[in-house]
């Protein structure tokens, strides 16, 4: 739309700015880049304004649907009539049971309308009961009333109607470029269909269908999940008999209607996909467990990955056009990753944590969900709208999905650790505490991995990759400009994991708390201490055998072996305990890195202060940032190892494995040239 309205003059202006910068600063790359940014800043800001205007248009159309669609549904069900006095008292009692601040308006639909629903403007919902509500059995009427009031109590009435209006908003905005181009072709007397058969518009059509499919899927997922949640809230603390009878009758009616029609006239699967409500059989299945709750599914994981990738792409493009020349320019990769990570944490991470707390014995991240999350992310990287008409960005497809899977796997580990610290009697009452913990942890994980993947993908796209061997790992860790942020996140997550591990002993007071604390800390602490000792011993032995003997290289080796020590501790714990070792490794591995770095710092601190080669903060932060990169490479295979309880011999085996593995890694790093960057 920017090109259709304002033309392609922006491209010529940016090209002229680049030529002017080349003429002024032919030898200075940094000055040339800054001059090109300064010169093209106005053009970039205009493009950003047009993009944000499109976003505002989507919100405006969706908000219009939020007001129009409920009113249309109320008119279709009308004329509405007031309910009988007995029914009104029953509704008021149900509202008090569900702790509603005020009872919403209740009305009865006109004759012939048999589907209850809740609609109305935001803040003033209207519950419309079927015309035959007075003839229903008391249990059936009670179930219908409680289900509709549960929507009001959950506060999802507006969300349901907003989801229904999202499809109209998507169609309108995505059709604007097509309609504008067709109008321009007709005005110029050109053949429209020949123009639309060009590769550019065929590519746009494919992305159009992808986005449309995703919006339909998201809308239906929202509507179905809200129905399940309303069912669960309606039967909370009440008998399920009334709602079960309603659903059983609905299922029987559905089967009779389906059997009375020819198969070719009944679009069964298509009707199910486009239905606003889940089938009665599905709703009854969710209500069967003693403590029903709605689990996260693999389609939700796929949609979350796809939308997260699209958000990262668009936010990254906005950051590149809006941030240059501002004080936020150094964070053009961190800000998009943080916002996209926040969206993924809200849509997927919090739901996965809820599953882990309510059902601790089940795996919070099944393999199908992890595969769907990665596949959806890859599809989102291919469907990005800022690449219409160009070749796919295969670097992004290769880099970003594994990073998202790493974040999801680590989130599952932290969720399991948190769930073990919750008292059994409080697992059904966790609300804000669970939400805050899940949100903070998932934002840290998804934002960190997305930022790292974004930087790696940008380097690959720019062909800035003259590194051999394994030195590329240090670009994202030790040499990253965001290593301090990564180190803070690693320490924060490690402290949370340690606190929840200690809380686990008091959450299950079936034996002595001191005994349980000692038992839970002994093995990880022993592995951490042994790995640190093995690293320091080998670093001392091989201090004269390193490839480069200058002080800068020595500091690089120090920081790398600190990260290697943490990796050795992680692998040693998981080699004995399987994926169950990832939980304690979340705090034991950073502890190992800090022990090694602290000892080496006491040796180097005088030279650090006098030489000013590297700050003391970076000396401690860089190994932790590097540990995050190295750990991310192995967390996926470790997450699918079978969980095992440590045998008695593990008290000796794990420290030995940690010390040996740390010594071997240190020897390889110090005595070879595999991590040095040669500029």
N, C-alpha and C positions, 0 to 999 in steps of 0.2 A: 504493500500500500504506500510505503514511503516513496518507492520508485515511481509508482503510477501518479501520485499527486505532485511530487516535487521534482521528478525527473532524475537523471543520472549525473547531475552536476556535482554531487558530492564526491563521486569517484574522481572526476577531473581535479577538484579542489585538493583532495588528498594526494593525488599524484603530483600536483604542482607544489604542495608543501614538501613532499619528499625530495623533489628536485631542488627546491630552494635550500633545504637543509644540506643536501649533498654539495651544493655550490658554496655555501658558507663555511662548512666544516668538513672538508674532504678527508682529513686525517683523524679527526676525533670522533670515534663511534658514539660515545656517550653524549657529547654535545649535539651531534647530528640527530640522535634519537629524541632528545629533549626538545630540540627545535621543531622537529616534525610533529611532536605531540602538541606543542604550544600553538603551532600554526593551524592544525586541524581540530583544535578543541571545539570551536563553534559548530563545525559540521557534526562532530561526534555527539555533542549535546543535543543537536536537533534530531538526530537519529534516535537517541535515547528518549526524547520527548514523544516522538511518534510511536515508539514501541510501548511506552507507558500509557499513551492514549488508547492504544488497542486493548491493553489490559483493563483500563477503566471502562471501556465499552463493554467488555465481557461482563464485568461486575454490574454495570448498569442494566444490561438486558436480563441478567439473572435476578437482580433485585426487582425488576418489573414483573418477572414471572412469579416471584415470591408473593407479590400482592395480587396479581391477576388470576393465577391458577386456583387458589382457594376460593375466591369469590365465584369463579365459574362453576366449581364443584358444588358450592352451596346453592347456586341457582338451579343446577340440574336436579338436586335432591329436593327442592322446594315445591310448593310452599311449606316451610317448616312450621311445625305445631309444638306448643308446649307439652311437656310430659306430665303424666298424672302425679298427684301429690305423693302417693306411695313410692313411685319410681324416683321422684326428686329426693325424698329422704334417703332412699337406698344409695343414690349417687353421692349425697353429702357424706354419708357414713364411709363409703369407699374412698372419698377424697381425704377424709381424716385419717384413714388407715394408711394411705400412701403419703401422708404428711404434706399435702398440698397447702400452701398458704391461703388460698381462696378457691372455692369451688368454681370451675368454669361454667359457662353457659351451656345448658343441656336442651336439646331440641329433638323432635321426632320427625323423620323424613315423611314425605308424601307417600300415599298408597302406591305400592309397586316397587319401592326402593328398599332393598333388603341387605345392603352392605353398610355396616357402621364405619364411620371415619371421623377424623378430627381435623378441622381446618380453621380458617379465620385469619385476621391480620396478626402480625407479631405482637405478643403481649395480651391478646384477647382471643384465645382459642374458643372454638365452638365444637362441642361433641355432638355429633348427629347419630342418633340411634335408629335402627331399622323400623319400618312402620309396624312390623309384627312383634315388637319387643314386649308388648303387654301380654301377648299370648304365649310367650316362652315360659318354660319352667323357671322357678326362682333361681336355681343353680346356674342355668344357662344365661339368664339375664344378668346375674351377678358377674359371671365370667366376662361377658361382652363389655359391661360397664368398666370393670377393673382394667381390662386390656386397653381401652381407649384412654382412661385416666392415667394409665402408666405412661402413655406417650407424653402427656402433659407433665407428669412428675419428672420424667427424664429430660424434659426441655428440648425434645427433638422434633417438635411439630414444624418449626420453621426449617430445620435441616432437611426434613423429608420433602417439603415443597420446593426447597432450593435445589435439591438433587434432581427433581423432575423438570425444573426450568433450565438445568445446565445443558441439556441436549439442544434446546432452542437457541440458547446463546452461542453454543459451539457452531451450529449450522450457520447462523447468521454471520458470525465473524469470519469463519473459514470461507464462506461464499463471497465475501466482499471482493477479494482480488479477482476471482473468476468473473463476477459480474462487471467489475470495472474494466477488465481487459476486453471482455466481449463488447461492451459499449464503445470502447476506443476503436476496436476493429471495425465495428459497423460504421462509426463516424468517418473513418478513413476509407471506407469502401473495400475492405479486405475480407478474405474468406475466414470466418471465425473457426470453422471446424479444422481446417488445415493448420491453423495456428495452435489449436489445442492438442493436435497430434504430435507436436514437437516434444523432444525429450524433457524439456523443463517442466511442461505442464503435466506430462505423464508422471514425472517424479512427484510433483505437487499432489496429484490425485492419489498416489499411493500413500503419502503422508497424511492427506486429508482423511482417507478411510481408516488409517491407523488411529488417528486422534479421535475420530468419531466412534470407533469401536471401543476405545478405552473409556471415553466419557459414558457410553451406554453401560459398559461393564461396571464402572464406578458407581453410577447412579443406581443400578440394580443391587449392587452389593450393599450400598448404604440403606436402601429401602428394606432389603431382606434382613439385614442385621438389626435394624430398628424394630422390626416385627418380633424377632427372636428375643431381643432385650425386653420388649414390652410384655411378652409372654412370661419371661422369667420374673420380672418385677410383679406382675399381676398375681402369680401363685406364691410369692414369697410370704411365708408364714401363714398360708391359707391352703385349703384343700384344692387339689388339682382336678377334682372330678368334673366340675362344671366346664372348665376349659377343654378338658380331654373329650367330653361328650360333644362339645361344639366342633372340635377339630375332626373327630371321628365321623360325625354326620356330614361335614364338608367333604371329607375324603370319599365317603360312600356316594354322595351326590356327584362328585367329580368322576368317579369310575363309571357310574350309570350313564352319565352324559357322554363320556368317551366311548363306551361300548355301543351306544345307540347311533353312532355316526360312522361313516366310512372312514377308513384310515387316511385316504388321500384328502379328505376334507378337514381332517383334524391335524393342524400343524403342531403336534405334541411337543417336540423338543423346542421348536422355535417359540411356541407360546410360553413354555416354561422359562426360556431365557429372557423373554421380554416382560414377564409378569412382574407386577409390583410387589407381590407377596410370595414368600416361599410356599411350597406345597404343604397341605395339612400333615402329610406323613413326616416331612422334615421337621415341622414344628413340634410334633409329638415326640420325635426322636431326641430333640434337644431337651425336652422336659423330663426324659426318663431318669437320668442320674439323680441320686439323692440330693446333690447340691449342683443344680444345672448351671452351666455357664457356656458362653459362646466362644469356641476355640478359633484361633487364627487358622486360615486355610491357605493352600498353595496358590489359588487364584488371587487372593489378596496380596500375597507376597510378590507375585509376578507384576501386578498392577502397581504396587508400591515401588518396585525397582524401575519400572518404565517411567512412571511420573517423576521419580527422583532424578533419573538421568535427564529427562527433558528439562526439569527445573534447573539442574546444574548447567546444562548447555545455555539456556536462556539467561540465567543470572550471570553466568560467565561472560556472555556477550555484552550484557548491560554494564558489567563492571569494566570491561575493556573500553567501552565507549564513554562512560560517565566518570570514571575515577581518574584517568590521566590528568596530570596538572593539579591534583588536589592532594591534601594531606593523607588521604586514604589510598593513594596509588600503590604503596608497597604491599597492600593487602588485597590486591585484585584477585588472588587465588583463594585467600582465606575467607573472604566475605561470602562469595558464592557457595563455597563448601559448607560454611556455617549455616547459611539459610537453607540450603538443600538438605543438610543433615538434620536440621530442626524439623523439617517437613517429614522426613523419613522416620525420625524418632517418634513423632506424634502419630503417624499413620500405622506404623508396624511395630516399633520397639515397645511401646507401652502395652499393646495388646499381647505381645509375646510374653512379657513379664507377668501380666495378669494370669496367663495360662500356667506359668511356672509356679506362681504362688498358690493358686487354687488346686493344682494337681502336681505336687512336687515329684511324684514318682515317674511321670511321663517326661519324655524329651521335649524341652521347649522349642527346639529347632529341628524338626525332622528333615531328613535328606531331601524329600520332594520339595519342601518349602524353600530350602537353601538353593536348590537347583532352579526353582521358579524365580527366586529373587535375582539370581545372576542372569538368567535368560531374559527376564523382563528388563533388567538394566542394559543388557547388550542391545535389545530391540529399541530401547529408548535412545541409545547413542546413535543407532542407525537412522532413527526417525526424526532427528533434530531438524527444525525448520530453518535454521540459519545456514543449512548446507543444501538447500534445494537446488537441483541442477548440477551439483558437483559430486565428485567421487566420495564414497563413504570414508569416514575417518577411522580406518581400521586400527590405528594406534589407540584411540579411545576405546574401541570395542574390546581390545585385548587387555587394556590396563584397568579400566574402571570397574567392570563386573567382578573380577576377583577381589578388588579392594572392598566393595560393598559386602561380599560374602564373608570376608575376614571380620568386618565390623559386626555383622549379624552373628557369626560364630562366637566372638568374644562377648557380645551382648547376652547370648544364651548362657555362657559360663557365669557371667556376673548375675544373671537372673537366678540361676540355680543356687549360687552362693547366698543371694539375698533371701531366697525362699527358705533355705535351711536355717536362717536366723529368725524366722517368724514363728512365734508360738502357734501350735496347731489350732488352738481355740480362736485365734485372731485371723486366720487365713481367709475367713469369709467376710471380715469387716474391714480389711485393708482398703483404703480409698486414696486420700490425698497423699499419705506417706508413700504408698506404692507408686502413685503417679509421678510424684516429684523425683523419687529415686530413679525410676525408669527413664524419665525425661532427661535428667542430667547425665546419666551414664550413656544413654544412647546418643545424645547430642555430641558428647565428647568423642565417642567411637566413630560415628558416621562422619562428623565434620573432619576429624583427623585423617581418616582413611581417604575421604573424598578429596581433601586438600592435597594429600600426598599423590594420589592418582592424577589429579589435575596438573600438578607440576610436572610429573613424569610424562604425561601425555603432551603437554605443551613443549617440553624439551624434544620429544620425538618428532612432533610436527615441525619444529624449527630446525631439524637436522643438527641440533647442538649435542651431538653424542660421540665425541672423539675418544671415548674411554674404552680401555681394554680390560680383560680379566673381570674381576669383581669390583672394580673401583666405582662402578655406577651406583652401588649400594650406598656409598658415602655421600653422594650428591643429595640424596633424599633424607639423610640422617645427620651426620656430623657437619656437612657443608650446607645444610638447609638454612635459609634465613629465619625459619620458624622453629628452630630446634628448641628454643626456650619454651615456647608454647607446648610443643610435644612433650617435653620433659615434665612440665607442670601437669599435663593430662595423665601421663604415666604414673607419677607420684600420687595424684589424686585418686585414680582408680585403684592403685595398690593399697592406699590407706583405707578406702572403702571396703575392699575385699578382706583386709586384715580385721577391720572392725566387725564385719559381718561374721567372719570366722570365729572371733571371740564371742560374739553374741549367740552363736549357735550353741555354745556350752550352757548358757543360762536359759536358752529357749527350750531345752530338753533336760530338765533337772532330774533325770532318772538315776544319775550317779553323781559323784562329787564334781563340783564345777572345776576345782583346781586340777583334778585328774584329767578331765576332758580337755581343758585348755592345754595342759602339758602334752597330751596325746596328739592334739591337732597341730600344735606348733613344732613338735620335736622333729618330725621328718622334714618338713620344708626348711626349717632353720638349719638343720644339719646339712641338707643339700646346699643351701646358700653359703654356709661357712666353708664347706669343703670345696665348692667351686671357686670361691674367692681365694682360698689358700693355694689351690692348684694353679690358678692364673698368676698369682703374685710370685709363686716359686719359679714357674717357667719364665716369667718376665724378667726375673732377676738372673736366672741362668743364661738367658739369651740376650741380655742387654747389649752385648758387644757383637751380636751376630745379625743385627737388623741391617737391611739393605742400605738404608740411608742413616747417617749418624748425626746429621744436623739436628738442632733443638726442635725446629718446627716439625720435622718428621717424627722425632721422639714423642712429641705431644700427640701426634696423630695416632701413632701406635698405642699409646696409653689409652686414648679414648676408645679405640677400636677393641682392645682386649677387655676393657671394662664391659662393653656391650656383649662380647663373646662369652664372658663369664656368666652373665645373666641368661644367655641362650643355652649354655651348658646346663645350668640349673633347671631351666624349663624342660629340656629334653630328658634329663635324668629323672625328674618327677613323673613325667608322662610315660617313660619307659617301664615303670613299675606299676603305676596306677591307671594307665590309659588316659581317657579323657577326664577322669576324675582328678587327675593331677593338674589340670589347667586352672582350677579354682585356687588352690594354694600357690601355684606358680605366679598368679597375678600380683602377689605381694612379695613372694620369695625371689623372683627373678630381678625386679628392681632393687631389692635389698642387696643382692649379690653385686650388682653393678655399682651401687653406692659404696659398698665396702671396699671394692677394688679401687674405685676412683678416689675415695678418701685416703687410702694408704699411699697411693701414688701422688696425691696432691701434697701430702706432708713432705714428700721428697722434692717435689718440683716448685713448691710455693714461693721460695725465695727467687728463683729464676723467673717465675711468672710475674712477680711484682716488679722486678728490675727490668726485664726485657719487654714487658707489655706486648708479648706475642699474642696472647689470648686472655680474655678476662676470666676471673675465677668462676663467675656464674656460668660461662660457656664451657669451662673445663668440666663442670659437673653436669651441665644440661646436655651436652653433645652425646655422651655415652648413652644416656637414657633415651634420647631421640633415636639413636642408632639401634638400641635394643627394640624399640617399637617396630622398626623396619625389619630386623632379622626375625623377630617373633612372628610378624605378620606372614612371613614366607612359609612357616611351618605349622601355623595354627589350624588350617583347614584339615590336613591329614591327621593331625593329633586329635581334632574334635570328633573324629569318627572311629577312634580306637575304642574297643569295649572297656567300660569302666570296671575297675578291679579294686578290691580291698587290699591294702598292703600286707604282705606276709611278715612274720617276725624277722626274717632275714633282711627285709627292706631297710631296717635301721642301719645296716652295714653296707648293703648293696648300693643304695641311692647315693650316700656321700662318696663312695668309691667311684661310681659312675660320673658324678658331678666333678670330682677332682680330676679324674682322668680325661674326661671330655674337655674340660676347661683348659688343661695343660696342652692337649693336642691342638685345640683351636688357637691357643696363644702362640704355640710354636709355628704353626702354619702361617699365621698372620705376620709374625715378626720376622721370620726367616725367609719370607718370599716377598715379591713385589706386587701382590695381587690387589692391594687396596690403595696404592699410591696413584694420585692423579697427576698426570704429566701434561701441563698446559702448553 
